[in-house]
Amino acid sequence: MNRIQRDTSAWRYQVWASFGISVMLCATGLAYLPGADLDRAFMVMGYVFCLSTAFALAKFIRDKQSERSDTPMWGLVVWSGFGLAMGLTAWGLWRMDIQPVWKAYLLVSWLYLISNVFTLAKMLRDAHDADLMEARLQGRREAARGAVQEVDRAA
């Protein structure tokens, strides 16, 4: 009998809670960020850009691991997008004229968010893979039952 590996509910809760906390910390830091509105808007866009490119990169890396064939150009786009998002956001944070404590808060919450994105993406993909394996296994069981019933009817 095949055993399908699934994450525990405690792990799933911890991953979602950690992701939610990191989003809240980033949103709080950006909402109360002192300085010009343009700087705040740039940082919000940077964080959103980093968030979306981190999910795309996590998917690309996982797809490549399971030997799906993405074009080399797609790999370049994904890695470049992530690098550009991280670089521009870091540059925006570095050049802002705010107290170092604000920069440290924004930096740590931003890196916490990006780390959580990769963990969340992995957890979601693992659950999807387990669902697919379970569906395949269920289909095989049903096919085997159907074959046994056919043999019983023929006999």
C-alpha positions as CSV (number, residue, x, y, z in Angstrom):
1,M,0.0,0.0,0.0
2,N,1.3,3.4,-0.9
3,R,1.6,6.0,1.8
4,I,1.1,9.6,0.8
5,Q,3.2,12.1,2.9
6,R,1.2,15.1,4.0
7,D,2.2,18.0,6.3
8,T,0.6,18.1,9.7
9,S,-2.1,20.6,10.5
10,A,0.1,22.2,13.1
11,W,2.8,22.9,10.4
12,R,0.2,24.3,7.9
13,Y,-1.1,26.6,10.7
14,Q,2.4,27.7,11.6
15,V,3.2,28.5,7.9
16,W,0.0,30.5,7.3
17,A,0.4,32.3,10.7
18,S,4.0,33.2,10.0
19,F,3.1,34.4,6.5
20,G,0.2,36.5,7.9
21,I,2.5,38.0,10.6
22,S,5.1,38.9,8.0
23,V,2.6,40.6,5.8
24,M,1.2,42.5,8.8
25,L,4.6,43.6,10.0
26,C,5.5,44.8,6.5
27,A,2.1,46.6,6.1
28,T,2.5,48.2,9.5
29,G,6.1,49.4,8.7
30,L,5.0,50.8,5.4
31,A,1.9,52.4,6.7
32,Y,3.7,54.3,9.4
33,L,6.9,55.0,7.4
34,P,8.0,58.5,8.0
35,G,9.1,60.5,5.0
36,A,7.8,61.4,1.6
37,D,4.7,59.8,0.1
38,L,6.7,59.0,-3.0
39,D,9.2,57.0,-0.9
40,R,6.3,55.1,0.8
41,A,4.7,54.4,-2.6
42,F,8.0,53.1,-4.0
43,M,8.5,50.8,-1.1
44,V,5.0,49.4,-1.3
45,M,5.5,48.7,-5.0
46,G,8.8,47.1,-4.2
47,Y,7.4,44.8,-1.5
48,V,4.5,43.7,-3.8
49,F,7.0,43.2,-6.7
50,C,9.2,41.1,-4.4
51,L,6.3,39.1,-3.2
52,S,5.0,38.2,-6.6
53,T,8.4,37.4,-8.1
54,A,9.3,35.3,-5.1
55,F,6.2,33.1,-5.7
56,A,7.1,32.9,-9.4
57,L,10.6,31.9,-8.6
58,A,9.5,29.3,-6.1
59,K,7.2,27.8,-8.7
60,F,9.9,27.9,-11.4
61,I,12.4,26.1,-9.1
62,R,9.9,23.4,-8.1
63,D,8.8,22.9,-11.7
64,K,12.4,22.5,-12.8
65,Q,13.0,20.0,-10.0
66,S,10.2,17.8,-11.3
67,E,11.7,18.1,-14.8
68,R,9.1,20.1,-16.5
69,S,10.4,21.8,-19.5
70,D,10.4,25.6,-19.2
71,T,12.4,27.5,-21.8
72,P,15.7,29.0,-20.8
73,M,14.3,32.5,-21.5
74,W,11.5,31.9,-18.9
75,G,14.2,31.0,-16.4
76,L,16.0,34.2,-17.3
77,V,12.8,36.3,-16.9
78,V,12.0,34.7,-13.5
79,W,15.5,35.0,-12.0
80,S,15.9,38.5,-13.5
81,G,12.5,39.7,-12.2
82,F,13.3,38.4,-8.7
83,G,16.8,39.9,-8.7
84,L,15.5,43.2,-10.0
85,A,12.7,43.3,-7.4
86,M,15.0,42.6,-4.6
87,G,17.7,44.9,-5.9
88,L,15.4,47.9,-6.5
89,T,13.6,47.4,-3.1
90,A,17.0,47.3,-1.4
91,W,18.2,50.3,-3.2
92,G,15.0,52.2,-2.3
93,L,15.4,51.2,1.3
94,W,19.1,52.2,1.4
95,R,18.6,55.6,-0.2
96,M,15.6,56.7,2.0
97,D,16.4,59.5,4.4
98,I,15.0,57.8,7.5
99,Q,16.4,56.7,10.9
100,P,18.4,53.5,10.9
101,V,16.0,51.8,13.2
102,W,13.2,52.3,10.6
103,K,15.5,50.9,7.9
104,A,16.4,47.9,10.1
105,Y,12.7,47.2,10.8
106,L,11.7,47.4,7.1
107,L,14.7,45.2,6.1
108,V,14.0,42.5,8.6
109,S,10.2,42.4,8.0
110,W,10.9,42.4,4.2
111,L,13.3,39.5,4.4
112,Y,11.0,37.7,6.8
113,L,8.2,38.1,4.2
114,I,10.4,36.7,1.4
115,S,11.4,33.8,3.4
116,N,7.8,33.0,4.3
117,V,6.8,33.2,0.6
118,F,9.2,30.3,-0.2
119,T,7.9,28.2,2.7
120,L,4.3,28.9,1.9
121,A,4.8,28.1,-1.8
122,K,6.5,24.8,-0.9
123,M,3.8,23.8,1.5
124,L,1.0,24.6,-1.1
125,R,2.8,22.7,-3.8
126,D,3.4,19.7,-1.6
127,A,-0.3,19.6,-0.7
128,H,-1.1,19.8,-4.4
129,D,1.3,17.0,-5.3
130,A,-0.2,14.9,-2.4
131,D,-3.7,15.5,-3.7
132,L,-2.7,14.4,-7.2
133,M,-1.0,11.3,-5.9
134,E,-4.1,10.5,-3.8
135,A,-6.4,10.9,-6.8
136,R,-4.2,8.6,-8.9
137,L,-4.1,6.0,-6.2
138,Q,-7.9,6.3,-5.8
139,G,-8.3,5.9,-9.6
140,R,-6.1,2.8,-9.6
141,R,-8.1,1.3,-6.7
142,E,-11.4,1.9,-8.6
143,A,-10.0,0.4,-11.7
144,A,-8.8,-2.7,-9.8
145,R,-12.3,-3.0,-8.2
146,G,-13.9,-2.7,-11.6
147,A,-11.6,-5.4,-13.0
148,V,-12.5,-7.7,-10.1
149,Q,-16.2,-7.1,-10.6
150,E,-15.8,-7.8,-14.3
151,V,-14.1,-11.1,-13.5
152,D,-16.9,-11.9,-11.0
153,R,-19.6,-11.2,-13.5
154,A,-17.9,-13.3,-16.2
155,A,-17.5,-16.3,-13.8
